[in-house]
Amino acid sequence: MIRLAACQYDIELYEQWDDYAEHLQQLVEEAVEQGAQLLLLPEYAGMVLTGQLPAAVRSDLHASIAAMQTLIPRWLSLCKSLARQHGVYLVPGSAPVRDADGCYRNRSWLFGPEGLVGTQDKLIMTRFEREQWHIAAGSGGLQVFETGLGRIGILICYDNEFPMLARGLAEQGADLILAPSCTDTEAGYHRVRIGCQARALENQIAVLQSPTVGFADWSPAVDENRGRAGLFVPPDYGLPADGVIALSSQLNPPNSEWLLVDLDLEALRKVRSEGQVMTRRDWPEQFLHPGD
């Protein structure tokens, strides 16, 4: 049994580094005090760093993305130290990172008690990212991370709506997919959530979703945010009939809130060999009937 924490993360304005650092430290400590072993924050949680930029810069989409690059190393150093200090795994969300080729990519990091475990880029961009942000498709493909809790993959938001990505992680042995998300409408949230639940069903794995919430009129990137945190599994023996192990109580809480939930990986693995259905095993059979 492992204890997971998924944050409904409110994008608040922190104009000074010390205020932001204290906020993140307190947020992590809150989850750790409740026994969390893995903490997940949402897609573009790193955009809160732009609150430290001058108002004229943070209110400009492209200027804010460029200017925040100098803040990212310090942020990652803080995240690394928090994971080490508390002996936990921490995904602090994602941020647009400028690579050596000059392109920005939406990148997420996984830190563990020993330091950086690895990174995962978002692979398929939404219209907003393509047409307005000019964020490039991720590099490096799909990663499965070996951790003390099990094999873990990360699919960022929209990537969860594409079945072959999750299938690739499942075939590499992932038991759990982390799904940091950022959606500005209830429909967007449900698209990602439905994708998460479908990927859990198809691959007989668990998917943990963490969304941004709240309103940040000071940021053109994450000004409106709606979503609920949840842990999803295949509906089968020993697991919930609707495939929902836990779901946060409200769509938009007034402040950041953690969803704390326990996951029995052995019960999850058992359905792959003894379940009512064998979707993971039977996956290849759908390709035997082209045109049917």
Phi, psi and chi 1 to 4 in degrees:
 res  aa     phi    psi   chi1   chi2   chi3   chi4
   1 MET       -  131.5 -169.3   78.7   71.7      -
   2 ILE  -123.6  148.4   58.4  176.2      -      -
   3 ARG  -104.9  123.5  173.7  153.7  -74.3 -163.2
   4 LEU  -110.2  150.7  -50.2  174.1      -      -
   5 ALA  -131.4  119.6      -      -      -      -
   6 ALA  -113.7  128.4      -      -      -      -
   7 CYS   -96.5  131.4 -165.5      -      -      -
   8 GLN   -84.7  102.8  -78.3 -178.5  -75.2      -
   9 TYR  -100.0  116.9 -172.1   63.3      -      -
  10 ASP   -83.0  122.3 -174.6   21.0      -      -
  11 ILE   -77.9   95.0  -56.6  -67.8      -      -
  12 GLU   -98.9  161.4  -61.2  179.1   81.6      -
  13 LEU   -92.3  116.6  177.3   60.2      -      -
  14 TYR  -121.8  110.8  -64.5   98.2      -      -
  15 GLU   -88.9  -12.1  -63.6 -174.4  -72.3      -
  16 GLN  -122.4  142.1  -58.1  -62.8  -37.2      -
  17 TRP   -56.8  -45.3  166.9  -99.2      -      -
  18 ASP   -60.3  -37.7  -71.4  -14.4      -      -
  19 ASP   -66.7  -42.5  -67.6  -24.3      -      -
  20 TYR   -65.3  -44.9  167.9   71.1      -      -
  21 ALA   -60.1  -42.2      -      -      -      -
  22 GLU   -63.2  -41.3 -179.1 -179.3    1.3      -
  23 HIS   -58.8  -48.8  149.6   74.7      -      -
  24 LEU   -66.7  -40.2 -173.8   59.9      -      -
  25 GLN   -60.7  -44.4  -70.5  165.5   -8.8      -
  26 GLN   -66.6  -37.7  -69.8  177.7  -11.4      -
  27 LEU   -64.2  -45.7 -167.6   65.9      -      -
  28 VAL   -63.9  -44.5  168.3      -      -      -
  29 GLU   -61.4  -36.0  -72.0  170.8    2.3      -
  30 GLU   -60.1  -43.6  179.7 -175.8  -26.5      -
  31 ALA   -72.0  -41.0      -      -      -      -
  32 VAL   -63.1  -40.1  170.4      -      -      -
  33 GLU   -61.9  -21.8  -72.5  170.6   -0.5      -
  34 GLN   -97.1   13.6  -62.3  178.8   72.3      -
  35 GLY    89.9    9.7      -      -      -      -
  36 ALA   -63.6  135.3      -      -      -      -
  37 GLN  -105.0  -22.9  -62.9  166.7  -81.9      -
  38 LEU  -137.0  127.2 -174.8  152.8      -      -
  39 LEU  -116.9  129.0  -70.0   65.3      -      -
  40 LEU  -120.8  123.5  174.8   63.1      -      -
  41 LEU  -107.1  163.0  -86.5   73.2      -      -
  42 PRO   -83.8  171.1   28.3  -34.4      -      -
  43 GLU   -53.6  139.0  178.0 -174.4   35.4      -
  44 TYR    59.5   20.4  -71.1  127.2      -      -
  45 ALA   -59.6  -27.9      -      -      -      -
  46 GLY   -65.8  -16.3      -      -      -      -
  47 MET   -65.5  -16.0  -66.1  -54.9  -60.9      -
  48 VAL   -61.5  -22.1   72.9      -      -      -
  49 LEU   -61.9  -27.9  -63.8  171.8      -      -
  50 THR   -67.6  -13.4   63.0      -      -      -
  51 GLY   -61.9  -21.0      -      -      -      -
  52 GLN   -83.1   -5.6  -61.3  170.1   46.6      -
  53 LEU   -86.0  158.8  -57.9  173.3      -      -
  54 PRO   -55.0  147.0  -25.0   34.6      -      -
  55 ALA   -54.1  -39.9      -      -      -      -
  56 ALA   -67.2  -27.9      -      -      -      -
  57 VAL   -83.0  -47.0  177.0      -      -      -
  58 ARG   -68.0  -19.2   68.0 -177.4 -179.4 -130.6
  59 SER   -87.2   -2.2   62.6      -      -      -
  60 ASP  -108.7  119.7 -178.9  -67.6      -      -
  61 LEU   -53.8  -57.5  179.6   62.5      -      -
  62 HIS   -72.8  -36.1  -64.4  -72.9      -      -
  63 ALA   -65.3  -38.3      -      -      -      -
  64 SER   -68.5  -39.4   64.9      -      -      -
  65 ILE   -64.0  -42.6  -65.9  171.7      -      -
  66 ALA   -66.6  -44.4      -      -      -      -
  67 ALA   -71.8  -27.8      -      -      -      -
  68 MET   -72.7  -12.7   73.1  178.4  -68.1      -
  69 GLN   -58.6  -33.6  -61.6  -55.6  -55.3      -
  70 THR   -71.7  -17.2   60.1      -      -      -
  71 LEU   -90.7  -20.0  -58.1  172.6      -      -
  72 ILE   -64.0  -44.4  -69.6  175.9      -      -
  73 PRO   -57.6  -40.3  -26.9   36.8      -      -
  74 ARG   -66.8  -38.9 -168.0  176.3 -172.8 -176.6
  75 TRP   -61.3  -47.1  174.0   53.9      -      -
  76 LEU   -66.0  -35.5  -64.0  179.2      -      -
  77 SER   -62.8  -41.0  178.7      -      -      -
  78 LEU   -63.8  -44.6  172.4   61.1      -      -
  79 CYS   -62.5  -41.7  -64.9      -      -      -
  80 LYS   -61.5  -43.4 -179.1  179.2  179.0  179.7
  81 SER   -68.6  -35.0   67.5      -      -      -
  82 LEU   -67.8  -40.7  -72.2  171.7      -      -
  83 ALA   -63.4  -43.0      -      -      -      -
  84 ARG   -66.5  -45.5  -79.7 -178.3  166.2  173.2
  85 GLN   -57.9  -41.3  175.3 -173.0  -12.5      -
  86 HIS   -99.8   -2.8  -63.7  -71.4      -      -
  87 GLY    64.5   40.1      -      -      -      -
  88 VAL  -126.1  170.2  -62.4      -      -      -
  89 TYR   -97.7  133.9  -68.6   92.9      -      -
  90 LEU  -134.0  122.9  169.9   64.4      -      -
  91 VAL  -108.2  105.1  175.8      -      -      -
  92 PRO   -80.8   17.8   31.7  -35.5      -      -
  93 GLY    95.4 -152.8      -      -      -      -
  94 SER  -135.3  169.6   75.8      -      -      -
  95 ALA  -155.2  154.2      -      -      -      -
  96 PRO   -76.4  122.4   26.0  -29.7      -      -
  97 VAL  -117.5  132.2  176.3      -      -      -
  98 ARG   -85.0  118.7 -175.5  171.3   55.1 -125.2
  99 ASP   -87.7  175.9  -77.0  -28.9      -      -
 100 ALA   -61.8  -24.9      -      -      -      -
 101 ASP   -82.4    2.5   61.2    1.5      -      -
 102 GLY    88.3   -4.8      -      -      -      -
 103 CYS   -89.3  147.1  -66.8      -      -      -
 104 TYR   -93.1  138.0  -70.4   96.5      -      -
 105 ARG  -131.5  145.0  -68.0 -179.8  174.0   87.6
 106 ASN   -84.5  106.2 -175.5   -3.4      -      -
 107 ARG  -118.9  142.1 -177.1  161.1  -61.4  146.3
 108 SER  -119.3  151.8 -175.4      -      -      -
 109 TRP  -123.8  146.9  -63.6  -98.9      -      -
 110 LEU  -119.2  116.6  172.4   61.5      -      -
 111 PHE  -106.2  146.6  -65.1   97.9      -      -
 112 GLY  -130.2 -176.7      -      -      -      -
 113 PRO   -57.9  -25.6  -25.6   35.0      -      -
 114 GLU   -96.5    0.6  -56.0  -56.4  -41.5      -
 115 GLY   121.8 -151.1      -      -      -      -
 116 LEU   -72.1  124.7  177.6   65.1      -      -
 117 VAL   -86.7  -42.4  178.9      -      -      -
 118 GLY   170.2 -178.2      -      -      -      -
 119 THR  -129.7  157.2   65.5      -      -      -
 120 GLN  -139.6  126.0  176.4   65.3   62.3      -
 121 ASP   -89.8  150.4  -72.4   -4.2      -      -
 122 LYS   -69.3  136.5 -170.8  173.4 -175.7  177.0
 123 LEU  -101.3  -28.4  -60.6  176.6      -      -
 124 ILE  -125.0  123.1  -56.9  175.8      -      -
 125 MET   -89.5  145.8  -58.4  -60.5  107.4      -
 126 THR   -75.6  171.3   62.1      -      -      -
 127 ARG   -59.7  -42.7  -72.5 -168.6   62.1 -168.0
 128 PHE   -61.0  -42.5 -177.1   68.5      -      -
 129 GLU   -67.6  -40.6  -72.2  171.0  -53.5      -
 130 ARG   -70.8  -49.0  -66.1  172.7 -166.8  -98.7
 131 GLU   -89.3  -27.2  -61.3  169.7   14.3      -
 132 GLN  -113.7  -45.3  -62.2 -177.5   47.7      -
 133 TRP   -78.9  -30.2  -74.4   46.5      -      -
 134 HIS    62.4   45.7  -53.0  -55.4      -      -
 135 ILE   -86.1  132.6  -54.8  -67.4      -      -
 136 ALA   -87.0  157.1      -      -      -      -
 137 ALA   -61.1  146.4      -      -      -      -
 138 GLY   -65.6  158.7      -      -      -      -
 139 SER  -114.1  156.5   58.0      -      -      -
 140 GLY    97.5   -7.1      -      -      -      -
 141 GLY    69.0 -155.5      -      -      -      -
 142 LEU   -92.9  136.3  -66.6  166.5      -      -
 143 GLN  -118.8  136.8  -50.8  -63.8  -40.8      -
 144 VAL  -114.6  127.3  170.8      -      -      -
 145 PHE  -103.3  127.2  -53.0  108.2      -      -
 146 GLU   -81.7  119.3  -65.0  -81.0   -2.7      -
 147 THR  -130.1  169.9   75.7      -      -      -
 148 GLY   -67.5  -10.3      -      -      -      -
 149 LEU  -100.5  -14.9  -55.0  179.2      -      -
 150 GLY   137.2 -175.4      -      -      -      -
 151 ARG   -87.6  127.4  -69.5 -176.1  175.3 -177.6
 152 ILE  -127.9  138.9  -63.7  171.3      -      -
 153 GLY  -121.9  164.4      -      -      -      -
 154 ILE  -128.4  127.9  -59.9  172.7      -      -
 155 LEU  -123.4  120.7  -69.8  179.4      -      -
 156 ILE   -87.5  115.5  -59.7  174.7      -      -
 157 CYS    46.3 -104.9 -160.1      -      -      -
 158 TYR   -56.0  -28.9 -167.8   42.6      -      -
 159 ASP   -60.4  -24.2  -77.5   -8.5      -      -
 160 ASN   -72.7   -9.4  -72.4  -81.0      -      -
 161 GLU   -89.9    4.6  -61.6  180.0   36.9      -
 162 PHE  -121.3  110.8  -62.8   89.5      -      -
 163 PRO   -63.4  -30.6   18.8  -30.7      -      -
 164 MET   -71.6  -23.4  -62.5  -54.0  -68.1      -
 165 LEU   -68.6  -50.0  -62.0 -178.3      -      -
 166 ALA   -63.0  -36.4      -      -      -      -
 167 ARG   -62.3  -38.5 -175.8   65.2 -173.7 -177.1
 168 GLY   -61.3  -40.5      -      -      -      -
 169 LEU   -67.5  -41.2  -67.0  175.9      -      -
 170 ALA   -61.9  -41.2      -      -      -      -
 171 GLU   -69.8  -19.3  -70.6  179.1  -10.8      -
 172 GLN   -88.4    3.0  -66.8 -177.2   55.5      -
 173 GLY    97.8   10.1      -      -      -      -
 174 ALA   -66.1  134.3      -      -      -      -
 175 ASP   -96.8  -26.1  -70.8  -50.9      -      -
 176 LEU  -136.2  131.5  170.7   64.7      -      -
 177 ILE  -109.8  130.0  -69.7  177.0      -      -
 178 LEU   -94.4  130.9  -54.3  178.4      -      -
 179 ALA  -123.6   78.0      -      -      -      -
 180 PRO   -68.5  133.0   25.1  -31.4      -      -
 181 SER  -135.7  158.0   66.9      -      -      -
 182 CYS  -145.5  109.9  177.2      -      -      -
 183 THR  -134.1  139.5   49.7      -      -      -
 184 ASP   -98.1   -5.1   60.8   -4.9      -      -
 185 THR  -130.5  159.3   64.9      -      -      -
 186 GLU   -63.2  -35.9 -169.3  170.7   -9.5      -
 187 ALA   -62.1  -42.1      -      -      -      -
 188 GLY   -61.9  -43.4      -      -      -      -
 189 TYR   -57.9  -46.1  153.9   66.3      -      -
 190 HIS   -67.8  -32.2  -79.4  -72.3      -      -
 191 ARG   -59.8  -46.4  -78.0 -165.6  -63.1  -89.8
 192 VAL   -68.2  -42.8  179.3      -      -      -
 193 ARG   -62.4  -44.7  174.5 -177.4  164.5 -179.5
 194 ILE   -60.1  -40.0  -70.6  167.7      -      -
 195 GLY   -61.0  -44.3      -      -      -      -
 196 CYS   -60.1  -44.5  -69.1      -      -      -
 197 GLN   -68.0  -37.2  -68.1 -163.7 -106.3      -
 198 ALA   -65.5  -41.4      -      -      -      -
 199 ARG   -66.0  -36.2  -52.4  -63.7   78.8   86.6
 200 ALA   -64.9  -42.7      -      -      -      -
 201 LEU   -63.8  -50.0  168.5   65.2      -      -
 202 GLU   -62.3  -41.0  -66.9  158.4   -5.8      -
 203 ASN  -104.2   -2.7  -62.1  -67.4      -      -
 204 GLN    53.5   53.1  -64.8  179.1  -62.7      -
 205 ILE  -130.9  178.2   57.7  177.2      -      -
 206 ALA  -104.6  146.5      -      -      -      -
 207 VAL  -131.8  126.1 -177.8      -      -      -
 208 LEU  -109.8  121.9 -177.8   69.9      -      -
 209 GLN  -108.5  134.8 -177.5  179.8    5.4      -
 210 SER  -129.1  120.5  165.8      -      -      -
 211 PRO  -109.3  159.5   38.4  -32.5      -      -
 212 THR   -79.3  149.7   50.6      -      -      -
 213 VAL  -140.0  165.6  -65.5      -      -      -
 214 GLY    90.0 -176.7      -      -      -      -
 215 PHE  -125.5  130.6  -59.2   92.5      -      -
 216 ALA  -130.2   82.3      -      -      -      -
 217 ASP   -67.8   -9.4   56.4    6.9      -      -
 218 TRP   -82.9   -8.7   51.7  -89.0      -      -
 219 SER  -122.8  118.7  169.3      -      -      -
 220 PRO   -72.2  -14.5   26.9  -34.0      -      -
 221 ALA   -83.1  -42.4      -      -      -      -
 222 VAL  -131.6   51.0  -74.2      -      -      -
 223 ASP   -75.7  -31.6   52.1  -18.3      -      -
 224 GLU  -129.1  133.8  -64.3 -174.4   33.7      -
 225 ASN  -145.0  129.8  -54.2  -88.8      -      -
 226 ARG  -140.0  139.0  -64.3  173.8  175.9   84.6
 227 GLY   168.7  165.1      -      -      -      -
 228 ARG  -126.7  144.2  -64.6  171.2   73.6  178.0
 229 ALA   -80.8  147.8      -      -      -      -
 230 GLY  -162.2  157.2      -      -      -      -
 231 LEU  -121.5  124.7  176.9   62.0      -      -
 232 PHE  -122.1  141.7  -48.3  109.3      -      -
 233 VAL  -139.5  169.2  -67.5      -      -      -
 234 PRO   -70.6  137.3   24.0  -33.8      -      -
 235 PRO   -71.4  110.9  -11.4   26.6      -      -
 236 ASP  -165.5 -176.0 -146.8  -44.8      -      -
 237 TYR   -50.8  130.0  -67.0  133.1      -      -
 238 GLY    76.4   -0.1      -      -      -      -
 239 LEU  -123.2  161.1  -59.8  172.5      -      -
 240 PRO   -57.9  142.8  -25.6   35.3      -      -
 241 ALA   -63.6  -26.0      -      -      -      -
 242 ASP   -99.3    1.9   61.3   -1.9      -      -
 243 GLY    76.3    7.5      -      -      -      -
 244 VAL  -107.8  107.4 -179.9      -      -      -
 245 ILE   -74.1  -40.5  -73.0 -172.4      -      -
 246 ALA  -158.0  150.3      -      -      -      -
 247 LEU  -146.3  135.6 -164.8   65.2      -      -
 248 SER   -63.3  155.1   56.1      -      -      -
 249 SER   -74.3  -24.2   60.7      -      -      -
 250 GLN  -142.6  157.0   53.7 -176.0  -46.8      -
 251 LEU   -68.9  -44.2 -171.8   66.6      -      -
 252 ASN  -134.8   91.2 -100.2   33.5      -      -
 253 PRO   -69.7  159.7   27.8  -35.4      -      -
 254 PRO   -70.9  -19.7   23.8  -33.5      -      -
 255 ASN  -142.4  172.4  -57.9  107.2      -      -
 256 SER   -60.5  137.6  -64.0      -      -      -
 257 GLU  -139.2  144.8  -68.8 -174.9    2.5      -
 258 TRP   -95.7  140.1  -72.3  106.6      -      -
 259 LEU  -101.6  113.4  174.7   69.5      -      -
 260 LEU   -99.2  129.0  -84.6  -68.8      -      -
 261 VAL  -151.3  142.2   57.8      -      -      -
 262 ASP   -96.4  139.7  -66.3  -34.7      -      -
 263 LEU  -123.4  124.5  174.0   63.0      -      -
 264 ASP   -93.2   99.0 -173.7  -17.9      -      -
 265 LEU   -67.3  -30.8  -74.7  176.0      -      -
 266 GLU   -68.5  -40.5  -70.7  -52.0  -47.7      -
 267 ALA   -63.9  -36.5      -      -      -      -
 268 LEU   -65.8  -45.9  179.8   65.6      -      -
 269 ARG   -65.8  -31.5  -67.6  166.1 -177.5  152.8
 270 LYS   -63.0  -35.2 -172.4  174.5 -179.2  179.8
 271 VAL   -68.3  -19.3  -57.8      -      -      -
 272 ARG   -69.6  -25.4  -61.8  175.9 -165.3  161.5
 273 SER  -110.4  -20.3   57.7      -      -      -
 274 GLU  -131.2   16.9  -57.8  178.7   20.5      -
 275 GLY   -76.0  169.1      -      -      -      -
 276 GLN   -62.6  -35.3  -68.9  175.7  -60.2      -
 277 VAL  -130.2  165.2  -65.8      -      -      -
 278 MET  -128.4   58.5  -53.3  -68.6  -77.2      -
 279 THR   -60.0  -37.3   49.5      -      -      -
 280 ARG   -64.5  -45.8 -174.4 -173.1 -175.3   99.2
 281 ARG   -68.6  -38.5 -179.2 -159.5   67.2 -171.7
 282 ASP   -86.8   -2.7  -62.4  -23.4      -      -
 283 TRP   -46.9  -47.6  172.4  -88.3      -      -
 284 PRO   -63.8  -21.1  -21.3   34.2      -      -
 285 GLU   -66.3  -23.6  -66.4 -174.8   19.7      -
 286 GLN   -66.3  -21.7   64.2 -173.4  -56.0      -
 287 PHE   -88.0    0.5  -56.2  110.1      -      -
 288 LEU   -87.4   -4.8  -59.8  177.6      -      -
 289 HIS  -127.5   54.9  -50.8  -77.5      -      -
 290 PRO   -64.0  134.9   23.8  -32.9      -      -
 291 GLY    81.6   -5.0      -      -      -      -
 292 ASP   -67.3      -  -76.1    4.5      -      -
